[in-house]
């Protein structure tokens, strides 16, 4: 499966591998909010290190809007983890759009740094 999640403690971890479509993201959000372990106020870690998506500028904006729609005001912080400078730049673009929509989101290349940022919310 290209997308999965885990809820542990105060953190939701979403792992993305390969190509993921917008409807896959909507389905995982529904699964998370239906999970008995879910509660409002959890931080969100999006681990996209194994993603192979190459998004256009319009797709990047659409993903940021979708992210805002899916998470609403629920998570306190969102960390977006990627690998490589090109993917970091694309993640930064998504984060900038999402920040303009009011989300507290940051891109990272190091997962431990991302977790540290989330834990110090």
Buried (B, 14 or more C-beta within 10 A) or exposed (E): EBBEBEBEEEBBBBBBBEEBEEEBBEEBBEEBEEEEEBEEEBBBBBBBBEBEBEBEEEBBBBBBBBBBEBBEEBBBBBBBBBBEEEBBEBBBBBBBBBBEEEBBBBBBBEBEEBBEBBEEE
